[in-house]
Amino acid sequence: MKKVYVLIGNYGSGKSELALNFAFKAAERGERTELLDLDMVNTYFRLTERGNMTRMKEIRLVSPNFANSGIETLSLPAEVASAFAMDWDTVIFDVGGDSTGATALGRYHQDFMELEPGALEVLNVVNIRRPLAGTVEKIMHLQEEMEIHSRLKITGMINNTNLAEMTGPDELRDGYEIIREVSERTGVPVKYTAGRTALLEQFLAEGHDPKYIGQPLPIDIYMRRDWNSWINSLAEKRPQQLEYL
């Protein structure tokens, strides 16, 4: 059965990093894999820049029209339909980090609904170290907005709390506590806890409730641009957007 993962979440949550990790792990298992970059908002952290890496692992990468061209207005290519029409084992969608980005999924609502039962996972990637997801209330509000605009029901959360190169043990611990409360209040389960191997092993050894950890997901780091540089790039191009970050 084809497995389809839709990764959504706030700016800087690490969706693209996780999308690459999901795709590479699937390819290593010998699965026919397609990775779709549907981030129509964020032109800074972009999967398309890792095209050579995906080709080396025989992963098909579908990117927005004009990605990496310097053009700010992107559009979705016709190749997105291949996610549903072709015989893939694993398909991963990396979706933009706000309601506008989630809207890109809405046009494929009927295609998602026609997937086999159990084939679709819609995963909210949560990084509580980012302003839009720093509290229980913010995460719940963002999930509601994402569901409305994507026309899809979130099936699980991923605790991907990090501070890039400055990530320490407190990140996963603090993320665990807040995401646990979100799960208790919304009924949305925690499906994965992601992190670099050493930090993840340290966190798991502390005896936290497995119900709010889900499946441990050791990750490698492929997207190395830093958050502060992206903020600075926004300040130069669209300073009005900073008041939302």
Secondary structure, DSSP 4 states (H G I P E B T S, - for coil): --EEEEEEESTTS-HHHHHHHHHHHHHHTT--EEEEEE-SS-SSS-GGGGHHHHHHTT-EEE--BTTTTT-S--B--GGGGHHHHS--SEEEEEE-SSHHHHHHHHTTHHHHHTSPTT-EEEEEEE-TTSGGGSSHHHHHHHHHHHHHHHT----EEEE----GGG--HHHHHHHHHHHHHHHHHH---EEEEEE-HHHHHHHHTT---GGGT-EEEE--------HHHHHHHHHHH-GGGGGG-
